[in-house]
Amino acid sequence: MLRIQISSTEELLSADRKILENKLKVLERLVKRYGEEVLLSVNIKPVTSRETGNVLVAEARLVIPGNDIRCSIEASSIKEVATQLKNNLKRLIIENKEKHEDKWKRLSKEVHK
């Protein structure tokens, strides 16, 4: 089960929180292999810069056995944040899975020699 924890330096509207939760809930089927409960913590903070104006910086940390998966993104709206986080985390979860599968395949080949 994926437990999503969202924090922000400023108050998020409940609609924005729902958008994030709904987009990130899709990752649940990918993290089932890690066990009973996996924590995804997301921290969002608004930042103003000269080049881009007002943007949202989001940092996500997926706590799984072994190494945690982290990603950070910048976007102009909460919908963009949700979409980019979902896509980046999905890619990183799949890369992590493939890395560990390759490791076990190599080990099993060495044992069977």
PAGUPA-517029 format. One record per residue: residue number from 0; residue in one letter; x, y, z of N, C-alpha, C in turn. Coordinates in nm, 2 decimals. Layout:
% residues N
R  NUM  A  X  Y  Z  X  Y  Z  X  Y  Z
...
% end
This chain:
% residues 113
R  0  M  0.08  -0.12  0.00  0.00  0.00  0.00  0.09  0.12  0.00
R  1  L  0.05  0.22  -0.08  0.13  0.35  -0.09  0.06  0.45  0.00
R  2  R  0.14  0.50  0.09  0.09  0.61  0.18  0.16  0.74  0.13
R  3  I  0.07  0.84  0.10  0.13  0.96  0.05  0.12  1.07  0.15
R  4  Q  0.23  1.14  0.18  0.23  1.24  0.28  0.28  1.37  0.20
R  5  I  0.19  1.47  0.20  0.22  1.60  0.13  0.23  1.71  0.23
R  6  S  0.35  1.78  0.22  0.37  1.90  0.30  0.41  2.02  0.21
R  7  S  0.38  2.14  0.26  0.41  2.26  0.19  0.44  2.37  0.28
R  8  T  0.53  2.46  0.23  0.56  2.58  0.31  0.44  2.67  0.32
R  9  E  0.36  2.67  0.22  0.23  2.75  0.22  0.12  2.65  0.22
R  10  E  0.00  2.70  0.26  -0.12  2.62  0.27  -0.16  2.58  0.13
R  11  L  -0.18  2.45  0.11  -0.23  2.40  -0.02  -0.38  2.39  -0.02
R  12  L  -0.45  2.42  -0.12  -0.59  2.40  -0.13  -0.63  2.25  -0.13
R  13  S  -0.74  2.22  -0.08  -0.78  2.08  -0.08  -0.79  2.02  -0.22
R  14  A  -0.83  2.10  -0.31  -0.84  2.06  -0.45  -0.70  2.03  -0.51
R  15  D  -0.60  2.11  -0.47  -0.46  2.08  -0.52  -0.41  1.96  -0.46
R  16  R  -0.44  1.94  -0.33  -0.40  1.82  -0.26  -0.46  1.69  -0.32
R  17  K  -0.58  1.70  -0.36  -0.65  1.59  -0.43  -0.59  1.56  -0.56
R  18  I  -0.56  1.66  -0.64  -0.49  1.64  -0.77  -0.36  1.57  -0.75
R  19  L  -0.28  1.61  -0.66  -0.15  1.54  -0.63  -0.18  1.39  -0.59
R  20  E  -0.27  1.37  -0.49  -0.29  1.24  -0.45  -0.34  1.15  -0.56
R  21  N  -0.44  1.20  -0.64  -0.49  1.11  -0.75  -0.39  1.08  -0.85
R  22  K  -0.30  1.17  -0.89  -0.20  1.14  -0.98  -0.09  1.04  -0.93
R  23  L  -0.05  1.06  -0.80  0.05  0.98  -0.75  0.00  0.84  -0.70
R  24  K  -0.13  0.83  -0.68  -0.19  0.70  -0.64  -0.16  0.59  -0.75
R  25  V  -0.14  0.64  -0.88  -0.12  0.54  -0.99  0.01  0.46  -0.96
R  26  L  0.10  0.52  -0.88  0.23  0.45  -0.86  0.21  0.33  -0.76
R  27  E  0.09  0.31  -0.70  0.07  0.21  -0.61  0.10  0.07  -0.67
R  28  R  0.05  0.05  -0.79  0.07  -0.08  -0.85  0.22  -0.12  -0.87
R  29  L  0.30  -0.01  -0.89  0.45  -0.03  -0.91  0.52  -0.06  -0.78
R  30  V  0.47  -0.02  -0.67  0.54  -0.03  -0.55  0.49  -0.15  -0.46
R  31  K  0.40  -0.23  -0.52  0.35  -0.34  -0.44  0.46  -0.44  -0.41
R  32  R  0.55  -0.45  -0.50  0.66  -0.55  -0.48  0.75  -0.52  -0.36
R  33  Y  0.74  -0.40  -0.31  0.83  -0.36  -0.20  0.78  -0.40  -0.06
R  34  G  0.66  -0.45  -0.05  0.60  -0.49  0.08  0.47  -0.42  0.11
R  35  E  0.44  -0.43  0.24  0.31  -0.39  0.28  0.28  -0.24  0.27
R  36  E  0.36  -0.16  0.33  0.34  -0.01  0.32  0.46  0.06  0.28
R  37  V  0.45  0.15  0.18  0.55  0.23  0.12  0.51  0.37  0.14
R  38  L  0.61  0.45  0.19  0.58  0.59  0.22  0.64  0.68  0.11
R  39  L  0.55  0.77  0.05  0.59  0.87  -0.05  0.57  1.00  0.02
R  40  S  0.68  1.07  0.05  0.67  1.21  0.11  0.70  1.31  0.00
R  41  V  0.61  1.41  -0.01  0.63  1.52  -0.11  0.63  1.65  -0.04
R  42  N  0.73  1.73  -0.07  0.74  1.86  -0.01  0.73  1.97  -0.12
R  43  I  0.64  2.06  -0.11  0.62  2.16  -0.22  0.65  2.30  -0.16
R  44  K  0.73  2.38  -0.23  0.75  2.51  -0.19  0.75  2.61  -0.31
R  45  P  0.68  2.72  -0.29  0.68  2.82  -0.40  0.81  2.90  -0.40
R  46  V  0.87  2.92  -0.52  0.99  3.00  -0.53  0.98  3.10  -0.64
R  47  T  1.03  3.22  -0.61  1.03  3.33  -0.71  1.17  3.35  -0.76
R  48  S  1.19  3.34  -0.89  1.32  3.37  -0.95  1.31  3.47  -1.06
R  49  R  1.42  3.54  -1.09  1.41  3.64  -1.19  1.38  3.59  -1.33
R  50  E  1.44  3.47  -1.36  1.43  3.41  -1.50  1.29  3.36  -1.52
R  51  T  1.24  3.28  -1.43  1.12  3.20  -1.45  0.99  3.26  -1.38
R  52  G  1.01  3.36  -1.29  0.89  3.41  -1.22  0.86  3.32  -1.10
R  53  N  0.73  3.30  -1.08  0.68  3.21  -0.97  0.68  3.07  -1.02
R  54  V  0.74  2.98  -0.95  0.74  2.84  -0.98  0.72  2.76  -0.85
R  55  L  0.68  2.64  -0.86  0.67  2.55  -0.75  0.78  2.45  -0.76
R  56  V  0.86  2.43  -0.65  0.96  2.33  -0.64  0.91  2.22  -0.56
R  57  A  0.91  2.10  -0.61  0.86  1.98  -0.54  0.98  1.88  -0.53
R  58  E  0.99  1.83  -0.41  1.09  1.72  -0.38  1.01  1.60  -0.33
R  59  A  1.04  1.49  -0.38  0.97  1.36  -0.34  1.07  1.26  -0.30
R  60  R  1.03  1.18  -0.20  1.11  1.08  -0.14  1.03  0.95  -0.12
R  61  L  1.06  0.85  -0.19  0.99  0.72  -0.18  1.07  0.63  -0.10
R  62  V  1.02  0.60  0.02  1.09  0.51  0.12  1.06  0.37  0.09
R  63  I  1.17  0.30  0.04  1.15  0.15  0.01  1.27  0.08  0.07
R  64  P  1.26  -0.05  0.08  1.38  -0.12  0.13  1.50  -0.10  0.05
R  65  G  1.62  -0.09  0.11  1.74  -0.06  0.03  1.75  0.09  0.02
R  66  N  1.78  0.14  -0.10  1.80  0.28  -0.12  1.67  0.35  -0.15
R  67  D  1.64  0.47  -0.09  1.52  0.54  -0.11  1.53  0.61  -0.25
R  68  I  1.42  0.63  -0.31  1.42  0.70  -0.44  1.38  0.84  -0.42
R  69  R  1.46  0.93  -0.48  1.43  1.08  -0.46  1.43  1.14  -0.60
R  70  C  1.34  1.25  -0.61  1.34  1.33  -0.73  1.30  1.47  -0.69
R  71  S  1.34  1.56  -0.77  1.31  1.70  -0.75  1.27  1.76  -0.89
R  72  I  1.17  1.84  -0.89  1.12  1.91  -1.01  1.08  2.05  -0.98
R  73  E  1.07  2.13  -1.09  1.02  2.26  -1.09  0.91  2.27  -1.19
R  74  A  0.80  2.34  -1.16  0.68  2.35  -1.25  0.61  2.48  -1.21
R  75  S  0.52  2.52  -1.31  0.45  2.65  -1.28  0.31  2.63  -1.22
R  76  S  0.26  2.50  -1.23  0.13  2.48  -1.17  0.13  2.35  -1.09
R  77  I  0.03  2.33  -1.01  0.02  2.21  -0.93  -0.01  2.09  -1.02
R  78  K  -0.08  2.10  -1.13  -0.10  1.99  -1.23  0.03  1.95  -1.29
R  79  E  0.11  2.05  -1.33  0.24  2.01  -1.39  0.33  1.94  -1.28
R  80  V  0.32  1.99  -1.16  0.40  1.92  -1.05  0.36  1.78  -1.04
R  81  A  0.23  1.75  -1.03  0.17  1.62  -1.02  0.22  1.53  -1.14
R  82  T  0.20  1.58  -1.26  0.24  1.50  -1.38  0.38  1.47  -1.38
R  83  Q  0.47  1.57  -1.36  0.61  1.55  -1.37  0.66  1.45  -1.25
R  84  L  0.61  1.47  -1.13  0.65  1.38  -1.02  0.61  1.24  -1.06
R  85  K  0.49  1.22  -1.11  0.44  1.08  -1.14  0.53  1.02  -1.24
R  86  N  0.56  1.09  -1.35  0.64  1.04  -1.46  0.79  1.01  -1.41
R  87  N  0.85  1.10  -1.34  0.98  1.08  -1.29  0.99  0.97  -1.19
R  88  L  0.90  0.96  -1.10  0.90  0.85  -1.00  0.87  0.72  -1.06
R  89  K  0.78  0.71  -1.16  0.76  0.59  -1.23  0.88  0.54  -1.30
R  90  R  0.95  0.63  -1.37  1.08  0.60  -1.44  1.18  0.54  -1.34
R  91  L  1.20  0.61  -1.23  1.30  0.57  -1.13  1.26  0.44  -1.06
R  92  I  1.14  0.41  -1.04  1.09  0.29  -0.98  1.12  0.17  -1.07
R  93  I  1.09  0.19  -1.20  1.12  0.09  -1.30  1.27  0.06  -1.31
R  94  E  1.35  0.17  -1.32  1.50  0.16  -1.32  1.55  0.08  -1.20
R  95  N  1.50  0.11  -1.08  1.54  0.04  -0.96  1.51  -0.10  -0.97
R  96  K  1.39  -0.14  -1.02  1.34  -0.27  -1.03  1.43  -0.35  -1.12
R  97  E  1.46  -0.29  -1.24  1.55  -0.36  -1.34  1.69  -0.38  -1.29
R  98  K  1.74  -0.28  -1.21  1.87  -0.29  -1.16  1.88  -0.41  -1.06
R  99  H  1.78  -0.42  -0.98  1.78  -0.53  -0.88  1.76  -0.67  -0.95
R  100  E  1.68  -0.67  -1.05  1.66  -0.80  -1.12  1.78  -0.84  -1.19
R  101  D  1.86  -0.75  -1.25  1.98  -0.78  -1.32  2.08  -0.83  -1.22
R  102  K  2.09  -0.77  -1.10  2.18  -0.82  -1.00  2.15  -0.96  -0.96
R  103  W  2.02  -0.99  -0.94  1.99  -1.13  -0.90  2.01  -1.23  -1.01
R  104  K  2.00  -1.19  -1.14  2.03  -1.28  -1.25  2.17  -1.31  -1.26
R  105  R  2.26  -1.21  -1.23  2.40  -1.23  -1.23  2.44  -1.32  -1.12
R  106  L  2.39  -1.30  -1.00  2.42  -1.38  -0.89  2.38  -1.53  -0.91
R  107  S  2.26  -1.55  -0.97  2.21  -1.69  -0.99  2.30  -1.76  -1.10
R  108  K  2.35  -1.68  -1.20  2.43  -1.74  -1.30  2.57  -1.79  -1.24
R  109  E  2.62  -1.71  -1.14  2.74  -1.74  -1.08  2.73  -1.86  -0.99
R  110  V  2.61  -1.88  -0.92  2.59  -1.99  -0.83  2.58  -2.12  -0.92
R  111  H  2.51  -2.11  -1.03  2.49  -2.23  -1.11  2.61  -2.27  -1.20
R  112  K  2.72  -2.20  -1.19  2.84  -2.24  -1.27  2.91  -2.35  -1.21
% end
